[in-house]
Amino acid sequence: MTIKNYINGEFLNPIGDQWLDNYCPSDGSIYGKIPNSFIEDVDLAYESANSAFSEWSQTTLDTRSRILIKISELLETNLDRFAEAESKDNGKPLSLAKSIDIPRAASNFRFFGNAITQFSSESHESVGQNAINFTLRQPIGVVGCISPWNLPLYLFSWKIAPALAAGNCVIAKPSEVTPMTAFLLGEICNDAGLPKGVLNIVHGLGETCGQAIIEHPKIKAISFTGGTATGAKIAQVAAPMFKKLSLELGGKNPNIIFADCDFEKMLDTTIRSSFSNQGQICLCGSRIFVESNIYPRFKEEFVSKVKELKVGHPSDNLTKVGAVVSKSHKEKIMSYLKSAENEGGKILCGGYESVVSGFENGYYIAPTVIEIESNNCRLNQEEIFGPIVTIMPFETEEEVLQMANDVPYGLSASIWTQNMNRALRMSKSIEAGIVWINTWMMRDLRTPFGGVKQSGVGREGGMEALKFFTEQKNICISYD
């Protein structure tokens, strides 16, 4: 399968005719080629986007809304095709791609297709001064959207849908590790009637293609989701160029379990929050803190349930844990497991590479639970982004709050308790952009999404995304 760049509504080879191998995580095979694009390809995409901007930015809200909703409908019609491509490209269970990834991508287009029709400007009467101020929100121009490999189309659409809805033209780069569904999206956009040049998808490496987008002097905003170290490098380039910047970065999220929780609901949800998508979700609760008087019960029952999770080929309907995304990522995860015992960790289950019969070259890791003695170990301070969680007991609310906040990250947290006073106290004090109480990953697309500290800058989602992709202009009228 040969993937091509999508520029000006057409599928093009990279200008330099250089290509990258595309690997299948479930069996380790090379099953396609993707463009290895450079600045010349980004320049071509920019010219296409810039030429389309004047017309697209003046397109009626009704027209933009109709096109985005049509994209959503076509994604739903092609659910099986996109889910199979996502599963093969990423290694995630096909059942997950069908139930979460592709439906959420469709929802993103539908949500912002509707939201733009409700996106209003503000006016202020200056009483006593005979003046009225009103504020326009106008599209920025050509913007860059760079998305990660863990939720490929889900997060790709999360960026480009609000950018397009707001009237911008987009140069988008999906991860070179998982390019397939972004490539297929180009076909959907053409079928939906998206004008040529409004969306351009350029494939390639972050250090070349991605860097060219970030450094381009006429691309006015960058929305990036990915690792914290990469986000810092992007900020170093984009900030001195006065680009608008949205960074959704890493997480090391606490899952705090009090003794008065609904134990069965908590246990089932904690299995999901630990190992969904092989733990490759920035919102996974990778640090589990359990109140000491229920800790023995939790440890026994949690480990027992984790051992029951089937590691298998993504196409198997019984598979709960598929392949991690790449060989290099598997090696990174395994390096943490090798150092666990040196840091005082005790592996309670997992801790090894799994072998799936018939797919021995795939990138499989057994879901792993490690009991630790201190929150200060690397296992709890660094983002591993794999099927690994740590557990440890705590005695008091104050103690667990201190441990929850004692990391460089601040993306999300989960709190399990029936005591609403405690839940609200903790929610206010936890350093995170998102707090779930007695649940996990329950998302409302209207709410702001993002983190604090090294988890990012800015907010995505809902009207926050439309605000990011527009510039405010205040107009003051004086009258007699």
N, C-alpha and C positions, 0 to 999 in steps of 0.2 A: 504494500500500500504506500503510494507516494503522496505525501501531503504537500500542498502548495500554499504560498502566501495569497491572501485575499485582499486585493487592492483595486479600488475603483470598480467594485462589483465583479471583478474577474479573478481567476485563479492563475497565478503566475509563478514561474520558477524564480529562485533567488537570482539577482543580477550577476553575482559572482559564480553561479552554478556550483556552489559548495553545499554539501548535504551532511546531515547527522543521522546516526542510527537511532531507530525507535525500538525500545526493548519491551517485551511482554513480561511483566513481573511474575506471572504465575508459572512460567516455564523457563525463563531466562533467555528466550530466543529473540533474535532480531526479526521483526515482522514488518518493518517499513522504513522509509526515509522521510526526514523533515528538512525544510530549508535551514541552512546556516546563514542567516541574513546579517547584513552589516549596515553601516550608515547609509549606503547608497539606496538600499531597500527602504529604510526609514524615510529618507528624503523623498522617494517616490510616493510613499504612503502619505507624507505630509502634503505634497502638492495636490494629491487627490482629495484629501480631507479639506484643505484650504479652499480649493475650487468649489467644493460642495457647500461650504459653510454659509455663504450669504443667502442661498436659497433655503437650506434646511432651517436655519435660525429664524426665518420668517414664515416657515410653514405653520399653519394653524394648529392649535393644541389638539383639536379634534382629529386632524390628519395624523399627527405624531402618535396620539393615543391609539388610533385604529391600527396603525402599522405594528406597534409594539404588542398589542393584544393579538394580532394575527400571528406574530412570531410565537407567542405563547401557545396559541392553538395548534400551530404546526409542530411544536415540540411535543405536545401531548399526543398528537396523531402519530408521531414517529417515536414514541416512548421506547419501544422495544429496541429499535435500531440504535438510539442514542445510549440507552442503558448498557447494551452489549458492548458498544464501543468504549464507554467509560470504564466498565469492569475490566475489559481486556487491557486497556491502556494503563490503568491505575493499580489493578490487583485487588480491588475491593469486591466483596461478594456481589454478584449480580442482583440478588434480592435487595441489597441496600441501594444500589444505583437505581433500581426500578421504583422503590418506595420513597426514597429521600432525594437523591441528587438531581435527577431529571425533573421530577415534579416541582422541586424547589426552584430550579432554573426557570421553568415555565411560570411559576408564581411570581418570580422577580420581574419578568417582563409584563405580566398582567398587572401587578401591583403598581409599578411606576407608570404604566400606560394609563391607569386610572388616576394615580396621585397627581400627575401633572395637570389634570383638569381642575384640581382643587387647590393648586399652588397659587396663592394670592399675594398681591403686593399690599403694602401698608400705607395708610395716610394719617396725618396728624394735623388737626386744626390748631393753629397758634392763636389762642383766644386773646383778644386785646391788641394783637399786632396786625390784624387783617392779613393773615397769611395762611396758606395751606402747604404742608410738606407731604409729598408722596414719594414712595420708594419703589423703584423698578428693580426687578431681578432679571438680568439679561444673561444669555449664554456667554461663556468665557471665550470660546473659539475652538481651537484644536487642542484636545486633551489626550494625555497618555494614561492607559490603564494596564497595569501589570499584575497578573494573578498567579497563584501558587498551584502546586500539583495535588494537594490533598483532597480538595473538593473542586475538581477542575471546572466543569461548566457551572456549577452552583455559584462559585465565587467569581468566575468570569462574568456571568450575567449580572451578578450583584453590583458590579462596577459599571458595566457598559449601559445597562438599562436606564439608570437615572441620568447618566451623561447624555444619552440620546434623547431621552424625554425632555430634558431641559433645553435642547436645541443645539448642543455641541456636536462637533464631528470628532471621531475617536480613532486613535491609533492604539491598538491593543496587542499585547504580547502575552500569550498563555505560557505556562511552563513548558520548556523543551522536553520535560520528562513525560508530560501528559498532554499532547497537542491535539488528539484526535477529535474530541467533541467540539473544540473551538473551530477546527477546520470544517466540520460538518455544519456548524452554525451558519457559515457563509452561504451555503445552499438555501437554508431556511430563510435567511434575510432576503435573498433574491426572490424567492417564491412569495414572500410577504410584501414585496413591493418597496423595500427600503431603497431610496435613491442611491445611485452609484457614488462612492466616495464618502458617504456619511459614516460608515464603519469600515475600518481597514485592519486586518489581522496579519501581523508579521511574526514569523516564527524564528527562533534562534536562541543563542545563549544569552544569559544575563549580562555577562561581562562585555559583550559586543553589541548585540541587538538591543538589549535592555538599556545598556549604557548610552547608546545613541539616542534612544527616546528621552532619557533623563536629561542629556546634555543639549538636546536640540533647542536652539535659541528661540524658536517660535512656538514650541509646544508650551502652553501657558499653565498647565496644571498636571500633577502626577498623583494618581491614586495607586497605592501599592499594598499588596498583602503578601507577607512572607516572613523570613527570619529577621530577628532584631539586628544582627550584625549588618545584613544587607540594607536594612532600613536606615541605619546610621550612615552608611556610605551614600545612600541616595540623598539624605538630608544635607550632607556636606556639599554635594554638587548643586542640588536644586535650590536650597535656601539662599545662597549668594546671588542666584539668578532671579530671585523674587517670584518664584513659581508658587502657586497654591499647592499645598502638600497634605495628603491624607495617608497616614501610615498605620496599617493594622498588622501588628507584629506578634511576638511570641507570648506564651503563657505558661505558668507553672501553678495550676489552679488548685486551691484547697477544697477538699470535700470534707465538711465538718459534721460529724455524726454525734448527736447527744442521745443520752439513754432513753429519753421520753419520745423518741421518734416512732413512726409507724414502721416497725422493723422490716416486715416483708416487702412493703413498697420501697423502702430505702434500699434493701438488698438487691432487688431486681433492677432498680434504676442505677445503682452503683456499678453493677456489671456492665450496663450500657455506657455509663459515663467514663468507665475505665478503658473499655476495649472496642467501642464502636470505631469502624474504619481503621482497625488495627492500632487504635490509640493515636491515629494521625489526624486529630482535630485539635485546633488551638484551644478549644473549650473543654477538653477532657479533664476530668478531675484526677490528676496524676498523684496528688499528695492526699492521702486519706488519713484523717485524724478521728479517732474514736474514743468516746468517753470511757474511762477505765473500767467502770463496773459492767459494761456490756462488751468490752474488748475481747475477752476469751470466746464468747459466743459468736461475735462478728467474725473473728479470725477463722474459726472452725467452719462456719457456714459459707463464708465468702470464698475461702480457698476451695472448698468442696464444689461450689458452683463454677468457679473458674476452671477447675480440672475437667468439667463436663463440656466446656466450649470446644466445638469441633474446629480444628484447623484443617482447611482443605482448599481445593480448587475453587475459584470464585463462582464458577458456573454450577456448582453443586448446591442444591437448595438447602441442604443441611449445614452448609458451611456458615460458621459464625465469625471466624477469623480467617481472612484471606491472606494474600501476599502483601508484604510491605512494598513500597513503590519502586525501589531500585536496589541494585547490589551494593552500591556505596552507602545507601541509607541503612541497609541491613548491617553492614560492617560497623557503622557508627553506633547503632543500637547495641550490637554485641559487645562493643568496647566498654560500654557502661556495665553490662552484666559481668564482664571479666573483672572489673574493679570493685564490684559490689561488696564482696566479702572483705576486701582490704579496708573498706570504710566502715566495717562493723555491721554490714547488712547480712541478713539471713534469708536466703531464697526459700520460700515456702512452697512454691510450685513454679513450673516453667524454668526459665533461665537457659534455654538451649534452642538451637535451630531445629525446626520441625522438618521432616521429610514427608512429602506427599507422594504416594505411590503413583508412578507414571509421570510425575512432574518434579523429578529429583533436583533439577537445576533452578527451580523457582525460589523466590525469596521469602521463606516462611519462618516465623519465629513464634514459639509457644507463648501464650499469654502468661505473664510473669507477675508474681506478687512477692515483694521483698519487705521483710520486717526490719525496721531501722530503729536506732536509739537516739538519733539527733537530727533535727531539721537542718543542720549546717552541712551535711554531707552533699557531695556533688549530685547524688541521685535526687535530692530535693531542691537543689539550687539551680540546676541547669535543665533546659528543656531537652528531653530525650526524644519525644515525638514518636513513640512506638508503643507496643503492647506491654508496657511496664508500669506498675503502680507500686508505691510504697505505703505501708501502714504503720502507725504507731499510736499508742494511747496518750490521752491527756487527762488531767485532773480537774482543771477549772476553766471557766470561760475566759478569764484573763490570760491564762497560759496559752490556750489554743489561738486566741486572737493575736498574740505576739508572734507565734509561729506562722500563722497564716500570712501575716504582713511581712515577715522577715525573708523576703526574696526580692530579686530585682524587678520582677514582673507584677502586673496588676490587671489581668484581663477579666477573669470571672471567678466566682466562688459559689459553692452550694452549702446550704445549712439545713440540717435535718433536726427539727424539734417541733413539738406541739405548743411550746411556750412562745406566744407571739411577742411578748415583751422582750424576751431574749432575742428572738429572731430580728426584731427591728433594731435593737441595740447593736447587735453584731453587724447588721447590714450597713448601718451608718458608719461603723468604725473600720470595716474591712476596706482595704485599699484595692479596689477593683472597679471596673466599669460596669459590670453586670453581676448581680447576685440573684441566685435562685433559692427559694425557700421551699423545701419539700418537693422539689422537682429538679429536672436538669434538661437543658436544651429545648425548653418550651419557648419558642420564638414568636413574636408578633412583629410583622414587617414594618409596623408604624413606629417602633421604638428605636432609640439611638443605640448604635452598636460600636464598641471600642473600649480601649483600656487606658490605664494610667502607667506611670513610670516607664519601664522599657517595653511595655506592651503596645505603645503606639502614640500617635498624635492625631487628634480629630475624631470625628464620629461619622459612621456610615449608617445607612438605613433610614427609612421614612423621609420626612421632610428635611432631615439633616443632610441626606445625600443630595437632594435637589438644591439645598442652600450651598453646599460645597461646589457644585457644578454651575453656579451662577455668580455673577458679580452684582452687588448692590449699587444702585445709583439714586441718590436723593435729589429730588427736584422741588424747589421752593418757589411758590407763586405768591406774590404780593398783590393785593387788590384794594381798590378804593371802596 
